[in-house]
Amino acid sequence: MDTVKATGRVLQTGSMQRSMREFRIACELVRNGVIGKLTRVTCKVGDPGQPCDLRDETAEPGLDWDRWLGPAPRRGYSSVLSPRGVHGHYPAWRTYSEFGGGGVCDFGAHHFDIAQWGLGMDESGPVEVRPPEGPKALRGALLVYENGLTVEHSGVSGMRYGGIRFYGTDGDVEVDRGAFRLFSGISKRRCSPIPPATRPG
């Protein structure tokens, strides 16, 4: 921030999901009262990180495993953490608490941000965070806002990445990457979705 002030440059940060059409439309519907008065929000993002119990494997040739681990606890190489060669998936290091925070910190960073946007709370935030009930509960944490609205870390949905659901008195909006559903009226029947914009790759 000191550099921004000293140079007059613009620094922009954010969660890339805000640039995706389906999230913008969902938040516009919520903030413009299309689903009536907002009553609550749920975010389905997966569980917190779990202890790493992977077996050691022969190291990937050419990989500086010590440097890859950095400040993380020392352990043997695992291709689950750092896949071999060229791969077409997200490495699973984020699943383990020694290296990441599980789904809560992975998709949570994106989906909780969309909930905050839909609530119109970018200039504020929750006034209370309640942990899940029960000593082994992984979901159910509540973010409580000053106006009484809550955002709950809830269970798995049928959507690919989990998704966010805004509940209103006159309907609901459910949104995820590449998916959007509007449920309207007292019966909350499903309306035709607005197809997301096509994006390369």
C-alpha positions as a Markdown table, in Angstrom:
| # | Residue | x | y | z |
|---|---|---|---|---|
| 1 | Met | 0.0 | 0.0 | 0.0 |
| 2 | Asp | 2.9 | 2.3 | 0.7 |
| 3 | Thr | 4.2 | 1.7 | -2.9 |
| 4 | Val | 0.7 | 2.4 | -4.3 |
| 5 | Lys | 0.6 | 5.7 | -2.5 |
| 6 | Ala | 4.1 | 6.7 | -3.4 |
| 7 | Thr | 3.8 | 5.9 | -7.1 |
| 8 | Gly | 0.2 | 6.6 | -7.8 |
| 9 | Arg | -0.1 | 3.1 | -9.4 |
| 10 | Val | -3.2 | 1.0 | -9.2 |
| 11 | Leu | -3.1 | -2.3 | -7.4 |
| 12 | Gln | -5.9 | -4.7 | -8.1 |
| 13 | Thr | -6.6 | -8.0 | -6.4 |
| 14 | Gly | -9.7 | -10.2 | -6.2 |
| 15 | Ser | -11.2 | -13.6 | -6.5 |
| 16 | Met | -11.3 | -14.5 | -10.2 |
| 17 | Gln | -14.9 | -15.8 | -9.9 |
| 18 | Arg | -16.2 | -12.3 | -9.9 |
| 19 | Ser | -15.4 | -12.0 | -13.6 |
| 20 | Met | -17.6 | -15.0 | -14.4 |
| 21 | Arg | -21.0 | -14.2 | -15.9 |
| 22 | Glu | -23.0 | -16.7 | -13.8 |
| 23 | Phe | -21.8 | -15.2 | -10.5 |
| 24 | Arg | -22.4 | -11.6 | -11.5 |
| 25 | Ile | -25.9 | -12.4 | -12.6 |
| 26 | Ala | -26.7 | -14.4 | -9.4 |
| 27 | Cys | -25.5 | -11.5 | -7.2 |
| 28 | Glu | -27.4 | -8.9 | -9.3 |
| 29 | Leu | -30.6 | -10.9 | -8.9 |
| 30 | Val | -30.1 | -11.2 | -5.1 |
| 31 | Arg | -29.1 | -7.6 | -4.6 |
| 32 | Asn | -31.9 | -6.3 | -6.7 |
| 33 | Gly | -34.6 | -8.2 | -4.7 |
| 34 | Val | -35.6 | -10.7 | -7.4 |
| 35 | Ile | -35.8 | -13.5 | -4.8 |
| 36 | Gly | -37.5 | -11.2 | -2.3 |
| 37 | Lys | -35.9 | -10.5 | 1.1 |
| 38 | Leu | -32.7 | -12.6 | 1.6 |
| 39 | Thr | -33.0 | -15.0 | 4.5 |
| 40 | Arg | -29.8 | -17.0 | 4.5 |
| 41 | Val | -26.9 | -18.3 | 2.3 |
| 42 | Thr | -25.2 | -21.6 | 2.1 |
| 43 | Cys | -21.8 | -22.3 | 0.6 |
| 44 | Lys | -20.8 | -25.9 | -0.3 |
| 45 | Val | -17.0 | -26.0 | -0.5 |
| 46 | Gly | -15.8 | -29.3 | 0.9 |
| 47 | Asp | -14.1 | -30.1 | 4.2 |
| 48 | Pro | -11.1 | -28.6 | 6.1 |
| 49 | Gly | -7.7 | -30.1 | 5.5 |
| 50 | Gln | -6.9 | -33.5 | 6.9 |
| 51 | Pro | -3.6 | -34.9 | 8.3 |
| 52 | Cys | -1.3 | -36.2 | 5.5 |
| 53 | Asp | -1.1 | -40.0 | 5.7 |
| 54 | Leu | 0.3 | -40.7 | 2.2 |
| 55 | Arg | 2.9 | -43.4 | 1.7 |
| 56 | Asp | 6.4 | -42.4 | 0.5 |
| 57 | Glu | 7.4 | -43.0 | -3.1 |
| 58 | Thr | 10.5 | -42.8 | -5.2 |
| 59 | Ala | 11.2 | -39.2 | -5.9 |
| 60 | Glu | 10.3 | -37.6 | -9.2 |
| 61 | Pro | 13.6 | -37.2 | -11.2 |
| 62 | Gly | 14.8 | -33.6 | -11.3 |
| 63 | Leu | 12.5 | -32.4 | -8.6 |
| 64 | Asp | 14.1 | -30.6 | -5.6 |
| 65 | Trp | 11.8 | -32.2 | -3.0 |
| 66 | Asp | 13.3 | -30.2 | -0.2 |
| 67 | Arg | 12.6 | -27.0 | -1.9 |
| 68 | Trp | 9.1 | -28.1 | -2.9 |
| 69 | Leu | 8.4 | -28.8 | 0.8 |
| 70 | Gly | 9.7 | -25.4 | 1.9 |
| 71 | Pro | 8.6 | -24.7 | 5.5 |
| 72 | Ala | 6.2 | -27.7 | 5.6 |
| 73 | Pro | 7.0 | -30.7 | 7.8 |
| 74 | Arg | 9.7 | -33.0 | 6.3 |
| 75 | Arg | 8.2 | -36.1 | 4.7 |
| 76 | Gly | 8.9 | -38.4 | 1.7 |
| 77 | Tyr | 7.9 | -37.6 | -1.8 |
| 78 | Ser | 4.3 | -38.4 | -2.9 |
| 79 | Ser | 3.0 | -38.1 | -6.5 |
| 80 | Val | -0.4 | -37.2 | -4.9 |
| 81 | Leu | 1.1 | -34.0 | -3.5 |
| 82 | Ser | 3.3 | -33.2 | -6.5 |
| 83 | Pro | 2.3 | -35.2 | -9.6 |
| 84 | Arg | 4.8 | -36.7 | -12.0 |
| 85 | Gly | 5.4 | -35.1 | -15.3 |
| 86 | Val | 2.6 | -33.4 | -17.2 |
| 87 | His | -0.8 | -34.0 | -15.7 |
| 88 | Gly | -4.3 | -32.8 | -16.3 |
| 89 | His | -5.6 | -32.3 | -12.7 |
| 90 | Tyr | -5.2 | -30.1 | -9.6 |
| 91 | Pro | -2.5 | -31.6 | -7.4 |
| 92 | Ala | -4.1 | -32.8 | -4.1 |
| 93 | Trp | -1.6 | -31.1 | -1.8 |
| 94 | Arg | -4.4 | -28.7 | -0.8 |
| 95 | Thr | -6.3 | -31.6 | 0.8 |
| 96 | Tyr | -3.7 | -32.1 | 3.5 |
| 97 | Ser | -3.5 | -29.7 | 6.5 |
| 98 | Glu | 0.4 | -29.7 | 6.4 |
| 99 | Phe | 0.2 | -28.1 | 2.9 |
| 100 | Gly | -3.3 | -26.5 | 2.6 |
| 101 | Gly | -6.6 | -26.0 | 4.2 |
| 102 | Gly | -8.8 | -28.4 | 2.3 |
| 103 | Gly | -11.9 | -27.4 | 0.4 |
| 104 | Val | -12.6 | -24.6 | 3.0 |
| 105 | Cys | -9.5 | -22.7 | 2.0 |
| 106 | Asp | -9.5 | -23.8 | -1.7 |
| 107 | Phe | -13.0 | -23.2 | -3.1 |
| 108 | Gly | -14.0 | -21.5 | 0.1 |
| 109 | Ala | -11.8 | -18.5 | -0.9 |
| 110 | His | -13.9 | -18.2 | -4.0 |
| 111 | His | -17.4 | -19.2 | -2.9 |
| 112 | Phe | -17.5 | -17.3 | 0.4 |
| 113 | Asp | -16.3 | -14.3 | -1.5 |
| 114 | Ile | -19.4 | -14.6 | -3.8 |
| 115 | Ala | -21.7 | -14.9 | -0.8 |
| 116 | Gln | -20.1 | -11.7 | 0.6 |
| 117 | Trp | -20.7 | -10.0 | -2.8 |
| 118 | Gly | -24.3 | -11.1 | -3.0 |
| 119 | Leu | -24.9 | -9.8 | 0.6 |
| 120 | Gly | -23.5 | -6.4 | -0.4 |
| 121 | Met | -20.9 | -6.7 | 2.4 |
| 122 | Asp | -17.7 | -5.9 | 0.6 |
| 123 | Glu | -17.2 | -2.9 | 2.9 |
| 124 | Ser | -17.8 | -5.0 | 6.0 |
| 125 | Gly | -18.0 | -8.6 | 7.0 |
| 126 | Pro | -19.4 | -11.0 | 9.6 |
| 127 | Val | -19.5 | -9.9 | 13.2 |
| 128 | Glu | -19.4 | -13.4 | 14.6 |
| 129 | Val | -18.0 | -16.8 | 13.4 |
| 130 | Arg | -19.6 | -19.8 | 15.0 |
| 131 | Pro | -17.7 | -23.1 | 14.6 |
| 132 | Pro | -19.6 | -26.3 | 13.6 |
| 133 | Glu | -21.4 | -28.1 | 16.4 |
| 134 | Gly | -19.8 | -31.2 | 17.8 |
| 135 | Pro | -16.1 | -32.0 | 18.3 |
| 136 | Lys | -15.7 | -33.9 | 15.0 |
| 137 | Ala | -18.0 | -31.8 | 12.8 |
| 138 | Leu | -16.4 | -30.7 | 9.6 |
| 139 | Arg | -19.3 | -28.6 | 8.3 |
| 140 | Gly | -21.9 | -26.2 | 9.8 |
| 141 | Ala | -19.7 | -23.2 | 10.6 |
| 142 | Leu | -21.8 | -20.0 | 10.5 |
| 143 | Leu | -20.8 | -16.5 | 9.6 |
| 144 | Val | -23.2 | -14.1 | 11.3 |
| 145 | Tyr | -23.7 | -10.6 | 10.0 |
| 146 | Glu | -24.9 | -7.5 | 11.9 |
| 147 | Asn | -28.3 | -7.6 | 10.1 |
| 148 | Gly | -28.8 | -11.2 | 11.4 |
| 149 | Leu | -28.2 | -12.9 | 8.0 |
| 150 | Thr | -26.0 | -16.0 | 8.1 |
| 151 | Val | -23.7 | -17.8 | 5.6 |
| 152 | Glu | -23.4 | -21.5 | 6.4 |
| 153 | His | -20.6 | -23.9 | 5.4 |
| 154 | Ser | -22.9 | -26.7 | 4.4 |
| 155 | Gly | -22.8 | -30.2 | 2.8 |
| 156 | Val | -22.1 | -31.4 | -0.7 |
| 157 | Ser | -24.5 | -30.4 | -3.5 |
| 158 | Gly | -25.0 | -31.8 | -6.9 |
| 159 | Met | -23.0 | -29.0 | -8.5 |
| 160 | Arg | -19.5 | -29.7 | -9.7 |
| 161 | Tyr | -17.6 | -27.4 | -7.3 |
| 162 | Gly | -20.2 | -27.1 | -4.6 |
| 163 | Gly | -21.8 | -23.8 | -5.2 |
| 164 | Ile | -23.6 | -21.0 | -3.3 |
| 165 | Arg | -27.3 | -20.9 | -2.7 |
| 166 | Phe | -29.1 | -17.6 | -1.7 |
| 167 | Tyr | -32.4 | -18.2 | 0.0 |
| 168 | Gly | -35.1 | -15.5 | -0.3 |
| 169 | Thr | -38.7 | -15.1 | 0.6 |
| 170 | Asp | -39.8 | -15.3 | -3.0 |
| 171 | Gly | -37.2 | -17.6 | -4.5 |
| 172 | Asp | -33.7 | -19.0 | -4.4 |
| 173 | Val | -30.6 | -18.6 | -6.6 |
| 174 | Glu | -28.0 | -21.3 | -6.8 |
| 175 | Val | -24.8 | -20.8 | -8.7 |
| 176 | Asp | -21.5 | -22.5 | -9.3 |
| 177 | Arg | -18.9 | -22.4 | -12.0 |
| 178 | Gly | -20.7 | -23.1 | -15.3 |
| 179 | Ala | -24.0 | -23.6 | -13.5 |
| 180 | Phe | -26.9 | -21.3 | -12.6 |
| 181 | Arg | -30.4 | -22.0 | -11.3 |
| 182 | Leu | -33.2 | -19.6 | -10.3 |
| 183 | Phe | -36.0 | -21.0 | -8.2 |
| 184 | Ser | -38.9 | -18.6 | -8.3 |
| 185 | Gly | -42.3 | -18.1 | -6.5 |
| 186 | Ile | -43.8 | -19.6 | -3.3 |
| 187 | Ser | -43.3 | -23.1 | -4.6 |
| 188 | Lys | -39.7 | -22.2 | -5.7 |
| 189 | Arg | -40.1 | -24.0 | -9.0 |
| 190 | Arg | -37.0 | -24.1 | -11.1 |
| 191 | Cys | -36.9 | -21.5 | -13.9 |
| 192 | Ser | -34.9 | -21.8 | -17.1 |
| 193 | Pro | -31.3 | -21.1 | -16.3 |
| 194 | Ile | -29.3 | -18.4 | -18.1 |
| 195 | Pro | -26.5 | -20.2 | -19.8 |
| 196 | Pro | -23.0 | -19.0 | -18.7 |
| 197 | Ala | -20.8 | -17.4 | -21.3 |
| 198 | Thr | -18.5 | -19.8 | -23.1 |
| 199 | Arg | -14.9 | -19.5 | -22.0 |
| 200 | Pro | -11.9 | -21.0 | -23.7 |
| 201 | Gly | -10.1 | -24.0 | -22.0 |
